Amino acid sequence: MRVVIDANVAAAGLVFRGEAWACLVRLARRQAFAFGTEFTLEETRKTVIRLARERKSTHNVGGALTWYLEKVRRVEPASLGKPRSRDASDDPYLAAALSAHAMIVTYDKDLLDLGKPFGIEILRPAAFLRRFTA
């Protein structure tokens, strides 16, 4: 299963335990393969660092972040033609997913409201995890 993981889902999974963390466990078990662009991975790095500082995380977030960034396969972003999301910062995730032929896992309402642009599935972490139990 090919997936682009939104920065907020990756950050939640790397800083906390919960459904976002369970999504990352699927990567560790090679049940899913993550893809991203330099832009999406830099946004993820910044989001993880900010969240870890805000929440005063007590575990090794730096090591977990390094693991995640090494695990994600880099792709060049596909051209979307015109802006697709209400929030322009979401379009890089669409471009990565289109390039990688992957779904997107996100909590972002603007992305979720798009439906299936270019045939790209956009799922919440819980829906993504249900794919492994069905």
Contacts in CASP RR format, 6 or more apart in sequence:
PFRMAT RR
TARGET T0000
AUTHOR 0000-0000-0000
METHOD contacts of the structure
MODEL  1
MRVVIDANVAAAGLVFRGEAWACLVRLARRQAFAFGTEFTLEETRKTVIR
LARERKSTHNVGGALTWYLEKVRRVEPASLGKPRSRDASDDPYLAAALSA
HAMIVTYDKDLLDLGKPFGIEILRPAAFLRRFTA
1 26 0 8 1.000
1 31 0 8 1.000
1 32 0 8 1.000
1 33 0 8 1.000
1 103 0 8 1.000
1 131 0 8 1.000
2 32 0 8 1.000
2 33 0 8 1.000
2 35 0 8 1.000
2 100 0 8 1.000
2 101 0 8 1.000
2 102 0 8 1.000
2 103 0 8 1.000
3 23 0 8 1.000
3 32 0 8 1.000
3 33 0 8 1.000
3 34 0 8 1.000
3 35 0 8 1.000
3 102 0 8 1.000
3 103 0 8 1.000
3 104 0 8 1.000
3 105 0 8 1.000
3 128 0 8 1.000
4 34 0 8 1.000
4 35 0 8 1.000
4 36 0 8 1.000
4 40 0 8 1.000
4 93 0 8 1.000
4 96 0 8 1.000
4 97 0 8 1.000
4 100 0 8 1.000
4 102 0 8 1.000
4 103 0 8 1.000
4 104 0 8 1.000
4 105 0 8 1.000
5 23 0 8 1.000
5 24 0 8 1.000
5 34 0 8 1.000
5 44 0 8 1.000
5 72 0 8 1.000
5 104 0 8 1.000
5 105 0 8 1.000
5 106 0 8 1.000
6 93 0 8 1.000
6 104 0 8 1.000
6 105 0 8 1.000
6 106 0 8 1.000
6 107 0 8 1.000
6 108 0 8 1.000
6 111 0 8 1.000
7 40 0 8 1.000
7 43 0 8 1.000
7 44 0 8 1.000
7 46 0 8 1.000
7 47 0 8 1.000
7 48 0 8 1.000
8 47 0 8 1.000
8 106 0 8 1.000
8 107 0 8 1.000
8 108 0 8 1.000
9 20 0 8 1.000
9 23 0 8 1.000
9 105 0 8 1.000
9 106 0 8 1.000
9 107 0 8 1.000
9 125 0 8 1.000
10 20 0 8 1.000
10 24 0 8 1.000
10 44 0 8 1.000
10 47 0 8 1.000
10 48 0 8 1.000
10 68 0 8 1.000
11 20 0 8 1.000
11 44 0 8 1.000
11 47 0 8 1.000
11 48 0 8 1.000
11 50 0 8 1.000
11 51 0 8 1.000
12 18 0 8 1.000
12 20 0 8 1.000
12 21 0 8 1.000
12 51 0 8 1.000
12 107 0 8 1.000
13 20 0 8 1.000
13 21 0 8 1.000
13 23 0 8 1.000
13 24 0 8 1.000
14 21 0 8 1.000
14 24 0 8 1.000
14 48 0 8 1.000
14 52 0 8 1.000
14 61 0 8 1.000
14 64 0 8 1.000
14 65 0 8 1.000
14 68 0 8 1.000
15 48 0 8 1.000
15 51 0 8 1.000
15 52 0 8 1.000
15 55 0 8 1.000
15 57 0 8 1.000
15 61 0 8 1.000
16 55 0 8 1.000
19 125 0 8 1.000
19 126 0 8 1.000
19 129 0 8 1.000
20 125 0 8 1.000
22 125 0 8 1.000
22 129 0 8 1.000
23 32 0 8 1.000
23 105 0 8 1.000
23 125 0 8 1.000
23 128 0 8 1.000
23 129 0 8 1.000
24 68 0 8 1.000
26 32 0 8 1.000
26 128 0 8 1.000
26 129 0 8 1.000
26 132 0 8 1.000
27 33 0 8 1.000
27 34 0 8 1.000
27 68 0 8 1.000
27 71 0 8 1.000
28 71 0 8 1.000
31 132 0 8 1.000
33 73 0 8 1.000
34 68 0 8 1.000
34 71 0 8 1.000
34 72 0 8 1.000
34 73 0 8 1.000
35 72 0 8 1.000
35 73 0 8 1.000
35 74 0 8 1.000
35 75 0 8 1.000
35 96 0 8 1.000
35 97 0 8 1.000
35 99 0 8 1.000
35 100 0 8 1.000
35 102 0 8 1.000
36 72 0 8 1.000
36 73 0 8 1.000
36 74 0 8 1.000
36 75 0 8 1.000
36 96 0 8 1.000
36 100 0 8 1.000
37 74 0 8 1.000
37 75 0 8 1.000
37 76 0 8 1.000
37 77 0 8 1.000
37 92 0 8 1.000
37 95 0 8 1.000
37 96 0 8 1.000
37 99 0 8 1.000
38 74 0 8 1.000
39 77 0 8 1.000
39 92 0 8 1.000
40 92 0 8 1.000
40 93 0 8 1.000
40 96 0 8 1.000
41 69 0 8 1.000
41 72 0 8 1.000
41 74 0 8 1.000
43 89 0 8 1.000
43 92 0 8 1.000
44 68 0 8 1.000
44 69 0 8 1.000
45 65 0 8 1.000
45 69 0 8 1.000
48 61 0 8 1.000
48 62 0 8 1.000
48 65 0 8 1.000
49 61 0 8 1.000
49 65 0 8 1.000
51 57 0 8 1.000
52 61 0 8 1.000
52 62 0 8 1.000
73 100 0 8 1.000
75 96 0 8 1.000
75 99 0 8 1.000
75 100 0 8 1.000
76 99 0 8 1.000
77 92 0 8 1.000
77 95 0 8 1.000
77 96 0 8 1.000
77 99 0 8 1.000
78 95 0 8 1.000
78 96 0 8 1.000
78 98 0 8 1.000
78 99 0 8 1.000
79 95 0 8 1.000
80 91 0 8 1.000
80 94 0 8 1.000
80 95 0 8 1.000
80 98 0 8 1.000
83 91 0 8 1.000
84 90 0 8 1.000
84 91 0 8 1.000
84 94 0 8 1.000
84 114 0 8 1.000
84 117 0 8 1.000
85 91 0 8 1.000
85 94 0 8 1.000
85 110 0 8 1.000
85 111 0 8 1.000
85 114 0 8 1.000
86 110 0 8 1.000
86 113 0 8 1.000
87 108 0 8 1.000
87 110 0 8 1.000
90 108 0 8 1.000
90 110 0 8 1.000
90 111 0 8 1.000
93 104 0 8 1.000
93 106 0 8 1.000
93 111 0 8 1.000
94 104 0 8 1.000
94 111 0 8 1.000
94 114 0 8 1.000
94 117 0 8 1.000
94 118 0 8 1.000
94 120 0 8 1.000
96 102 0 8 1.000
97 103 0 8 1.000
97 104 0 8 1.000
97 120 0 8 1.000
98 118 0 8 1.000
98 120 0 8 1.000
102 120 0 8 1.000
103 120 0 8 1.000
103 121 0 8 1.000
103 122 0 8 1.000
103 123 0 8 1.000
103 128 0 8 1.000
104 111 0 8 1.000
104 120 0 8 1.000
104 121 0 8 1.000
104 122 0 8 1.000
104 123 0 8 1.000
105 123 0 8 1.000
105 124 0 8 1.000
105 125 0 8 1.000
105 128 0 8 1.000
106 112 0 8 1.000
106 122 0 8 1.000
106 123 0 8 1.000
106 124 0 8 1.000
107 124 0 8 1.000
107 125 0 8 1.000
111 122 0 8 1.000
112 122 0 8 1.000
112 124 0 8 1.000
114 122 0 8 1.000
115 122 0 8 1.000
116 122 0 8 1.000
END
